Amino acid sequence: MDGEVYVKASDVVKTLGGSGDYRAEENDFSYTSASRITEVVKKVSPSIVGIIGKPMSGSQASSDNRFNLAHGTGIIVQSDGLIVTNAHVVEDMKQIIVVTSDGKQYAGKTIHLDEESDLAVVQIDAKDLPAATFAKSSNVEVGELVVAIGTPITFALRNSVTYGVISGTDRSLHSTYRLLQTDAAINPGNSGGALVNLQGEVIGINSLKLSAAGIDGLGFAIPSDTVQYILNQFMKYGKVKRPALGLEVEESWAAVVGLPTDEPLKVSRVDPNTSAADAGIKEGDVLYSVNNSNVKTLVDLNELLKQYLPGDKVTLTLQSNGDIIQKDIILLDATQTQ
């Protein structure tokens, strides 16, 4: 009409959320936008569960058995009752009870657990549950706003919400794989809960918080890409088939203290009766790359090996006796080297 486009007020509310108020006598419509965080919480909270159970003998003992309980958080990943959480939440827990956002309680059973990644899967007998949507954590940017949902401190605070920003995307803190860093408040009991972007997609699983005098706003989450890798391994093999080179390596001093470095890894031990030993790799050799991908830290190496399975052949580029050489080796099952 007269070069202008008119949109139904009801369509505005439907598309953008929020609320509208039409006053007929004044022929006026007022629109109030919804909080983006509120909309995210409405979308994701139904997929977040509380996990509570009795710790195994000696793990979290209490003089009064009624209060001898441990708790954490989980995320529904399949509508038929599959829930992902942290391994440290359930590894010492028995008589697991899962409480969904609507207050229903289900008996839970840990069916998969991987200490290396600190991830586990709990199964409950339920159908038509609202499964969370996962985004690729490789697309997450520093400064991005995020929401954390979990069960901090006590089970009475189930599905509590905090928010903050992504403080870092390539962190390692005594961990096998990279972590996301956030300043969103993460407290005991939040472990296993969701770190969510403003599209309502899970980008990480809250795992730990550094707490000490003078330290604030240092929380860490397992990136969703790692979560998906571990879940795919669980679903396909019933365990994580983690490959290993058949040798041990050490980081440079700069890498250990967190300084930027181009220094490679140093071979500190070669396991006998392995492909690496048969290839003539020896202690003191320097490892530059695996299949032409440079590795400077142990986390670099672990992240790279997620692409492979035991039995795969890879080419190592090393320096030995001053010469740059390449050696083909067959990857082992990591459990065979422990």
ROTORDREN-291958 format. One record per residue (C-alpha): x, y negated, z negated. Coordinates in steps of 0.02 Angstrom, whole numbers, padded with zeros to 5 digits, always signed. Example, Ala and Ser with C-alpha at 12.3 -4.5 7.8 and 13.67 -1.06 7.14 Angstrom:
BEGIN
+00615+00225-00390 +00684+00053-00357 
This chain:
BEGIN
+00000+00000+00000 +00077-00165+00059 +00247-00077+00072 +00241-00016-00108 +00239+00164-00167 +00122+00212-00307 +00148+00366-00415 +00018+00442-00529 +00059+00406-00710 +00027+00589-00754 +00161+00641-00628 +00287+00524-00709 +00257+00604-00879 +00261+00779-00805 +00426+00749-00715 +00520+00644-00842 +00442+00705-01004 +00397+00585-01140 +00223+00515-01164 +00107+00390-01083 -00036+00281-01146 -00166+00211-01026 -00277+00068-01087 -00425+00055-00968 -00488-00112-01030 -00320-00191-00990 -00284-00079-00841 -00112-00052-00917 -00003+00102-00935 +00142+00111-01057 +00274+00247-01045 +00389+00307-01184 +00536+00414-01128 +00578+00573-01219 +00744+00594-01306 +00856+00697-01193 +00919+00791-01345 +00741+00826-01402 +00701+00903-01233 +00859+01007-01237 +00818+01073-01410 +00640+01117-01357 +00710+01214-01209 +00850+01307-01297 +00791+01336-01477 +00675+01482-01432 +00830+01575-01369 +00927+01551-01532 +00912+01679-01673 +00971+01694-01850 +01067+01850-01901 +01072+01909-02081 +01132+02068-02164 +01227+02147-02305 +01416+02139-02294 +01506+02305-02302 +01579+02351-02469 +01717+02232-02522 +01700+02108-02378 +01592+01978-02465 +01553+02055-02633 +01428+01977-02754 +01391+02023-02934 +01204+02014-02894 +01159+02131-02750 +01005+02028-02707 +01115+01886-02649 +01251+01994-02572 +01210+01934-02396 +01302+01866-02245 +01228+01769-02102 +01264+01692-01933 +01183+01646-01769 +01153+01729-01601 +01091+01690-01425 +00964+01793-01329 +01045+01841-01163 +00915+01965-01100 +00728+01965-01128 +00732+02148-01181 +00822+02108-01344 +01007+02088-01304 +01089+01955-01413 +01267+01891-01404 +01356+01828-01559 +01530+01819-01634 +01615+01982-01677 +01665+01912-01846 +01481+01882-01887 +01429+02065-01874 +01587+02171-01885 +01571+02190-02074 +01381+02181-02081 +01257+02321-02111 +01067+02323-02115 +01061+02183-01987 +00902+02081-01976 +00874+01963-01829 +00751+01820-01851 +00687+01736-01693 +00637+01553-01684 +00454+01596-01713 +00498+01679-01878 +00477+01860-01822 +00601+01985-01895 +00681+02132-01807 +00804+02266-01859 +00966+02241-01763 +01106+02357-01712 +01280+02309-01652 +01305+02402-01488 +01463+02317-01424 +01604+02225-01513 +01769+02153-01452 +01884+02077-01583 +02004+02002-01454 +01871+01885-01386 +01773+01876-01550 +01613+01926-01460 +01483+02059-01497 +01312+02113-01435 +01167+02154-01551 +01013+02248-01489 +00837+02227-01557 +00678+02318-01504 +00582+02177-01422 +00517+02124-01253 +00482+01962-01160 +00603+01860-01265 +00658+01690-01196 +00835+01717-01132 +00955+01570-01128 +01024+01499-00967 +01214+01492-00952 +01313+01363-00854 +01491+01379-00790 +01607+01311-00923 +01737+01277-00789 +01628+01129-00738 +01625+01052-00912 +01712+00883-00929 +01792+00797-01078 +01673+00667-01148 +01517+00762-01096 +01376+00755-01224 +01334+00923-01304 +01214+00995-01432 +01255+01133-01558 +01116+01243-01626 +01141+01367-01766 +01115+01422-01946 +01236+01323-02055 +01274+01358-02239 +01111+01447-02282 +00978+01545-02188 +00851+01415-02243 +00934+01295-02119 +00900+01407-01969 +00904+01322-01796 +00985+01163-01860 +01040+01042-01725 +01195+00932-01714 +01268+00838-01567 +01431+00765-01508 +01549+00768-01360 +01671+00887-01279 +01839+00836-01352 +01945+00956-01249 +01922+01096-01123 +02087+01189-01122 +02123+01227-01304 +02205+01378-01384 +02206+01403-01571 +02275+01574-01616 +02153+01638-01484 +02171+01760-01340 +02078+01648-01218 +02048+01461-01196 +01923+01371-01306 +01814+01216-01292 +01840+01083-01425 +01695+00977-01489 +01661+00851-01625 +01482+00914-01646 +01466+00971-01827 +01497+01159-01840 +01482+01234-02014 +01490+01409-02089 +01343+01507-02018 +01346+01413-01852 +01459+01550-01784 +01377+01636-01637 +01263+01488-01601 +01248+01391-01440 +01346+01242-01377 +01231+01167-01246 +01242+01034-01111 +01106+00905-01080 +01028+01016-00947 +00987+01142-01084 +01118+01266-01024 +01237+01361-01138 +01418+01312-01104 +01494+01397-01255 +01470+01500-01413 +01518+01408-01571 +01657+01505-01654 +01754+01409-01785 +01791+01243-01867 +01954+01179-01938 +01920+01119-02114 +02049+01041-02228 +02080+00878-02317 +02088+00739-02188 +02021+00847-02046 +01850+00806-01974 +01759+00840-01812 +01865+00987-01753 +01751+01125-01692 +01785+01258-01563 +01678+01364-01448 +01709+01513-01335 +01678+01452-01156 +01529+01526-01065 +01641+01592-00926 +01732+01701-01054 +01565+01753-01130 +01501+01808-00960 +01664+01902-00925 +01649+01999-01087 +01462+02032-01066 +01490+02097-00889 +01624+02215-00954 +01508+02276-01093 +01365+02306-00972 +01471+02392-00839 +01593+02494-00943 +01524+02495-01121 +01685+02411-01177 +01811+02282-01120 +01934+02362-00998 +02074+02240-01034 +02231+02258-00926 +02409+02241-00989 +02578+02222-00904 +02666+02353-01009 +02783+02225-01083 +02784+02089-01215 +02826+01908-01179 +02871+01756-01284 +02823+01575-01256 +02949+01434-01249 +02967+01323-01402 +02877+01183-01310 +02728+01295-01272 +02719+01356-01452 +02706+01178-01521 +02585+01123-01384 +02698+01013-01278 +02674+01006-01089 +02802+01122-01013 +02853+01209-00853 +02959+01335-00946 +02913+01515-00904 +02882+01663-01019 +03026+01771-01080 +03016+01961-01085 +03047+02016-01264 +03007+02201-01247 +02967+02327-01110 +02859+02475-01158 +02941+02641-01113 +02859+02758-00987 +02766+02616-00901 +02764+02548-00725 +02858+02394-00788 +02997+02504-00858 +03004+02607-00699 +03021+02445-00598 +03179+02402-00695 +03110+02252-00789 +03208+02227-00949 +03216+02124-01107 +03281+01949-01073 +03205+01936-00899 +03101+01780-00868 +02922+01794-00802 +02867+01654-00686 +02707+01716-00605 +02584+01857-00578 +02523+01873-00398 +02593+01699-00365 +02496+01619-00509 +02613+01533-00632 +02602+01581-00816 +02680+01469-00949 +02584+01523-01104 +02510+01683-01173 +02336+01609-01148 +02381+01573-00964 +02426+01756-00945 +02271+01821-01034 +02156+01709-00931 +02240+01766-00771 +02223+01950-00815 +02034+01931-00829 +02034+01946-00639 +02103+02123-00645 +02070+02297-00713 +02186+02433-00777 +02254+02526-00627 +02266+02372-00516 +02434+02332-00436 +02508+02158-00461 +02670+02075-00408 +02777+01992-00542 +02900+01855-00499 +03045+01857-00622 +03220+01796-00650 +03342+01935-00694 +03530+01913-00711 +03512+01742-00628 +03421+01810-00475 +03239+01778-00430 +03158+01947-00396 +02985+02019-00368 +02924+02182-00442 +02762+02275-00409 +02686+02357-00562 +02525+02449-00605 +02424+02370-00745 +02392+02476-00899 +02241+02487-01012 +02286+02370-01155 +02231+02500-01283 +02370+02614-01223 +02503+02488-01274 +02440+02459-01451 
